[in-house]
Amino acid sequence: MSQAGANPWDRQFVNLGRIMQFLRDEDSIDNLLSATLDYLRDNFEYKLLWIGLYDAENHRLTGKGGITPAGEIKFLKERFALNAGDLLDQVILQRKPLPIADLRQEKRSGEWQKLAQKFDIQGTLIWPIYHRDRSFGVVILGSNLWNVTPRNEERARLSVVLGSLGSTLSRLDYEWHHHNVKRPDEPLLQILSKIRNVPALTERLEEIVQATHSYVMPDHTNIYWFEREHQYFWRRIANRQAGPKSKQAVDNTAGVTVQNAPGLYQTLSKDQIVVVVDAKTMTRGEISNRVMEQFGATSIIIAPIFFQSELLGFLSVEGDESRLWSEDEKNFVRGAAQLAAITAPLEEMEVTLERIASDQILTAGIARAIYSDNDWQSALDQAADQLCQRLSLERFWVATYDKDNDTYRIDFQYHPKNRRPLPTLFPGLAPVDVQMLEQSSDAATVENLDSDFKFLSWRTALLDLDVRSMIVSSTSMGKSLEGILAVAHEAPRTWSRPEREMVQAVAQQIGLIVHQNELQRLSDERLKSHQAVQFGLVALQQSGALDKLHHTATQLMAQVTQSPLAVLVVWLPGRQGGQIASVFASRDEYQLTISETIIAIEEDPLAQWAIQSEGILPLSIHDLPEQTRAWLNPPALGHLMVTALRTTPEHQPTGMILVADRVGRRWVDRQLQAFNMLANQLSWSRRHLLLVDHLKHNRQELERLNWYKHRRLEDIYRTVSSGVQRLLDSDARANGTGGINNITLQSSLKHLQGSLLPLPQIIRKEQWRLRPNYETAPLAGMLKRALERVDSLVKQRQIWSQVHNQANVVVGGDIAKMEMILNELLLFACGRSDVGGRIDLWCRQIDEKLLELSITDYGVVDASLLQELHQGRAIDPLSPSLLDQPPGLHLAICQSLMLEAGGELSLYQLEDNRILSRLILPLSSS
């Protein structure tokens, strides 16, 4: 795209020679750039031309002019920040030309894309201006044509012209630095030689300020000293020389507080300098506009005076106008501040030595108090009092870390009497705080709780108690966190290294007490847990009834796991459904709202999870489906653990037990072990009681069946024998008279048939268990048959019997069994009566439903038997009992049958030594 016209090559070479000569001889950067733009405009047909110079310190391009289809516009003189990945940054870093097919479509060109779209700039070439390995800027050449590529001779001319421009810029930059840059090492050495013979710190600081002011030549140079107690910087030294400006700024920098300049303080505390070129365009956050106004400066360099990780103050050079500070100026100011830091401790050395000696005496005294005093509370009182007086503190406390609950328990605290005490528990710290306390070789400090992000979980509680600053040290440095010692002040405060070291030393001495107390606490807790488990195992083993076992189990589970809720759900293998057997809730918010105690075990997810799990299953409330939450519904339920009641892998589980607590509850190992052991014992105890109850029930049923069948067989034998005897007697008479009378034979056969009538009922329906049968019978008939059954025994023993007050009533119920019971009482009464004795039967109707039938005799009955009949069997089934063998066994069977029939049986000894057998019979309602 070279110019058209006659002899174009000659003209191009002439123009090229002129611009090259100009670039070699010119010393003005503005003239160089202006001439280069003119050459590009006259010798190349580009619609967009722009030259930008590179500012390496701020990594940006500053526009120096150019042309557009609308002429030269303000946009061409702006500054363009370079971002990683964009085209201008790529050309600056790689120093290679970059062709662009269509600048309108190139998003990586930033604001240039909008300009291209506005002026229809398409094919574009970005050419670097550089010399050797240093970039000085770029040139942008844009056309209205798409994908314009310069020919080789055009590329050659651009390379020659822009290369010469880069070489000249490099030469001018070198000459400027060679003549204008001041070497910082020589003035610093001069400062050092001057101050080594100056005895006073103030005079040494004045020399540093004057030398700094002479080298940098700002408008103001000051040294500010840091007051830790009240957290502010006060101006200690100011320069006496006038700055380059005759106008002096208003002095309003007598003090800068940390509260007003937190960013500045944080930066200086990290031993970093603060540089501001122009406060009006400042974007960084180390220093605010408000603080710059307080300094009365537009540009500034602030270097920390830092000694042994402790901020003593800072050295500042301030300008009333914007100023681009050179690296040498920054280095000089930083070096001067370090010289001030090195010389500052000399003045305070004697004071420091005295303080160290005093601190050693104090520390030794605290150590003697701790290690010699048997009462560690008194020892800590003495240590806290001494330390608080030495460091001017308001609070001192020792806390032990409870890993189980992630809390800090306040074991000791010291504070003035007019201050409120700390809460007994502090929440757990964030992992970053724990890591800081465990791994740091120094105590942690908080200078202002309002703005510091350390110990955030304690901030609210401490601020409520007016605590603003503190030192916190682990009692076991370099090891896992066991306890902490903390001291606090009620105002923001910066802590010096000696103060931190003293607190840390006291913390290590107190660590022995904390460690011993923690070991004792763990031992006591393990002992209590062991005793609770032992007690629980014995209590479960001694529970003789299922209801008592269930209630004891839930109470024990809640106790050993320290949980507010324990629930026991039981079922029998092969049966449909289970039930909530016992609930123990120590607080109202953990009470269950139960509308139906039956639970569909086969369909309940929690029950199935417990059955399928091999051990303890931890769960959250969010894990439970709605079906389970319908019955497990305490309002405060958060986390729970559940296990099935399983004895061996071959046995089916017979229930599940769970304990629950708030959200985030964690059960420790000893609680899990106790829960598992008691659940296992509960499983075996419950299985044992179920088997015992089952066997006991079967035994009682078989005993009752055996007694009843035996008595019925005796009765049938009696009646059949009577009928056979009648036949034999009739047959004997018939042999004498010539034959048996047909009427007599039929009567005897009917009597035998009636005697055998009850047998089918007994054989078919009552093979292994008694079956209740409701019948009605007149009382008179029952008494008649009862007396007939014992008639032979009465006659044999010559006993006189009589029925008194016989009522005309009808008895309703299992008449056959009631008659056998009445028969048993009469047999017992006859058997204990003397020969020629007397038995009376007394009838008395109690009401419309019940009849009292009493039998009195003058026999003798063992008083122990009467007592057992009233009180029941002994709790221990292996202990001897009169109810295990007749007649006590038979009487106990009769008692249970009468209870099932709706009646009652009891035996008493009257005051006249008669024996009363009292039988309550239900009457028929019809």
Order of alpha helices (4+ residues) and beta strands (2+ residues): alpha-alpha-beta-beta-beta-alpha-beta-alpha-beta-beta-alpha-alpha-alpha-beta-beta-beta-alpha-beta-alpha-beta-beta-alpha-alpha-alpha-beta-beta-beta-alpha-beta-alpha-beta-beta-alpha-alpha-beta-beta-beta-alpha-beta-alpha-beta-beta-alpha-alpha-alpha-beta-alpha-alpha-beta-beta-alpha-beta-beta-alpha-alpha-beta-beta
